[in-house]
Amino acid sequence: MPQLISPTTDLHGAWLDAHAEWGPGQHEDGFGLAPEDEVRSPAGFAAWVARLDGESDKTAYWWIVEDGRVLGGVALRHKETDYVRWAGHIGFGVCPSARRRGLASWALNLVLAEARARGVTQVLIVCATDNTASARTIERAGGVFEEVRDTEHGPVRRYRLCSREET
Ligand SMILES: CC(C)(COP(=O)(O)OP(=O)(O)OC[C@H]1O[C@@H](n2cnc3c(N)ncnc32)[C@H](O)[C@@H]1OP(=O)(O)O)[C@@H](O)C(=O)NCCC(=O)NCCS
């Protein structure tokens, strides 16, 4: 059974395994990882986890974990900022080997309930127009397509979802 857990230093090794699987150059959506984060050493990893925890007034992070493995990440940006109005409230990513098992859909549903608990009722999620997997995941979660918008990173599809109580 997968679980959504807050980032923790306890899973340093498992997180590094997942990170290696993503490989270089791939943006690990949902993890809040910045290029300058040094995550290989225990101290660097602890500093990164502490940074994520310190952002809790505007962003909440979870990892999708199963049998001690880190399979994905979800970020809920629950404070309205210019960045959120552009990038959306929720970002998510699942490790290549764990895709197409329904994990992103499962996690997204749980995080929609977390959005509601934080007062975000109309959730914005965006994805690149050529990201079929993401678009399908958002639509499956009830996302209503609004429009395609051009951004400096290329065109994106914008969706709205009503957050809901946890069921
Ligand atoms: C997008 C992503 C999170 C989907 O994760 P996942 O766990 O494989 O998704 P699910 O298994 O829950 O699938 C959800 C829906 O998308 C569909 N889907 C998933 N991957 C797909 C693909 N490559 N092509 C077409 N449809 C796909 C599934 O079939 C399912 O739809 P269905 O129920 O109608 O069959 C994953 O592909 C990923 O991490 N991609 C890279 C990061 C990324 O793009 N993040 C989103 C940024 S906005």
The ligand as an SDF file (V2000), in Angstrom:
LIG
                    3D

 48 50  0  0  0  0  0  0  0  0999 V2000
    2.4140   12.5680  -15.1880 C   0  0  0  0  0  0  0  0  0  0  0  0
    2.7760   11.4430  -14.2320 C   0  0  0  0  0  0  0  0  0  0  0  0
    2.9010   12.0160  -12.8330 C   0  0  0  0  0  0  0  0  0  0  0  0
    1.6510   10.3910  -14.2510 C   0  0  0  0  0  0  0  0  0  0  0  0
    1.9300    9.4470  -13.2170 O   0  0  0  0  0  0  0  0  0  0  0  0
    1.2770    7.9990  -13.1870 P   0  0  0  0  0  0  0  0  0  0  0  0
    1.3740    7.4870  -11.8010 O   0  0  0  0  0  0  0  0  0  0  0  0
    1.8710    7.1720  -14.2600 O   0  0  0  0  0  0  0  0  0  0  0  0
   -0.2540    8.3120  -13.5490 O   0  0  0  0  0  0  0  0  0  0  0  0
   -1.5100    7.3200  -13.3450 P   0  0  0  0  0  0  0  0  0  0  0  0
   -1.0330    5.9060  -13.3860 O   0  0  0  0  0  0  0  0  0  0  0  0
   -2.2640    7.7730  -12.1540 O   0  0  0  0  0  0  0  0  0  0  0  0
   -2.3460    7.5970  -14.6680 O   0  0  0  0  0  0  0  0  0  0  0  0
   -3.3320    8.6050  -14.7420 C   0  0  0  0  0  0  0  0  0  0  0  0
   -3.9710    8.6130  -16.1210 C   0  0  0  0  0  0  0  0  0  0  0  0
   -3.0060    9.0400  -17.0840 O   0  0  0  0  0  0  0  0  0  0  0  0
   -2.8430    8.0420  -18.0870 C   0  0  0  0  0  0  0  0  0  0  0  0
   -1.4480    8.0300  -18.4570 N   0  0  0  0  0  0  0  0  0  0  0  0
   -0.3740    7.9270  -17.6480 C   0  0  0  0  0  0  0  0  0  0  0  0
    0.7610    7.9380  -18.3500 N   0  0  0  0  0  0  0  0  0  0  0  0
    0.3810    8.0680  -19.6530 C   0  0  0  0  0  0  0  0  0  0  0  0
    1.1040    8.1630  -20.8720 C   0  0  0  0  0  0  0  0  0  0  0  0
    2.4450    8.1130  -20.8800 N   0  0  0  0  0  0  0  0  0  0  0  0
    0.4090    8.3080  -22.0050 N   0  0  0  0  0  0  0  0  0  0  0  0
   -0.9490    8.3560  -21.9950 C   0  0  0  0  0  0  0  0  0  0  0  0
   -1.6990    8.2820  -20.8780 N   0  0  0  0  0  0  0  0  0  0  0  0
   -1.0290    8.1280  -19.7190 C   0  0  0  0  0  0  0  0  0  0  0  0
   -3.2620    6.7560  -17.4240 C   0  0  0  0  0  0  0  0  0  0  0  0
   -3.6500    5.7700  -18.3710 O   0  0  0  0  0  0  0  0  0  0  0  0
   -4.4230    7.2200  -16.5650 C   0  0  0  0  0  0  0  0  0  0  0  0
   -5.5810    7.4370  -17.3450 O   0  0  0  0  0  0  0  0  0  0  0  0
   -6.7640    6.3340  -17.3970 P   0  0  0  0  0  0  0  0  0  0  0  0
   -7.1790    6.1280  -15.9810 O   0  0  0  0  0  0  0  0  0  0  0  0
   -7.7970    6.9840  -18.2310 O   0  0  0  0  0  0  0  0  0  0  0  0
   -6.1800    5.1020  -18.0040 O   0  0  0  0  0  0  0  0  0  0  0  0
    4.1040   10.7580  -14.6460 C   0  0  0  0  0  0  0  0  0  0  0  0
    4.0230   10.3640  -15.9870 O   0  0  0  0  0  0  0  0  0  0  0  0
    5.3200   11.6570  -14.4520 C   0  0  0  0  0  0  0  0  0  0  0  0
    5.8860   11.7290  -13.3750 O   0  0  0  0  0  0  0  0  0  0  0  0
    5.7500   12.3650  -15.5040 N   0  0  0  0  0  0  0  0  0  0  0  0
    6.9260   13.2570  -15.4210 C   0  0  0  0  0  0  0  0  0  0  0  0
    6.6550   14.4330  -14.5110 C   0  0  0  0  0  0  0  0  0  0  0  0
    5.4360   15.2140  -14.9500 C   0  0  0  0  0  0  0  0  0  0  0  0
    5.1650   15.3690  -16.1280 O   0  0  0  0  0  0  0  0  0  0  0  0
    4.6940   15.7170  -13.9380 N   0  0  0  0  0  0  0  0  0  0  0  0
    3.5240   16.5210  -14.1720 C   0  0  0  0  0  0  0  0  0  0  0  0
    3.9400   17.9490  -14.3110 C   0  0  0  0  0  0  0  0  0  0  0  0
    2.5180   18.9780  -14.5950 S   0  0  0  0  0  0  0  0  0  0  0  0
  1  2  1  0
  2  3  1  0
  2  4  1  0
  2 36  1  0
  4  5  1  0
  5  6  1  0
  6  7  2  0
  6  8  1  0
  6  9  1  0
  9 10  1  0
 10 11  2  0
 10 12  1  0
 10 13  1  0
 13 14  1  0
 14 15  1  0
 15 16  1  0
 15 30  1  0
 16 17  1  0
 17 18  1  0
 17 28  1  0
 18 19  1  0
 18 27  1  0
 19 20  2  0
 20 21  1  0
 21 22  1  0
 21 27  2  0
 22 23  1  0
 22 24  2  0
 24 25  1  0
 25 26  2  0
 26 27  1  0
 28 29  1  0
 28 30  1  0
 30 31  1  0
 31 32  1  0
 32 33  2  0
 32 34  1  0
 32 35  1  0
 36 37  1  0
 36 38  1  0
 38 39  2  0
 38 40  1  0
 40 41  1  0
 41 42  1  0
 42 43  1  0
 43 44  2  0
 43 45  1  0
 45 46  1  0
 46 47  1  0
 47 48  1  0
M  END
$$$$
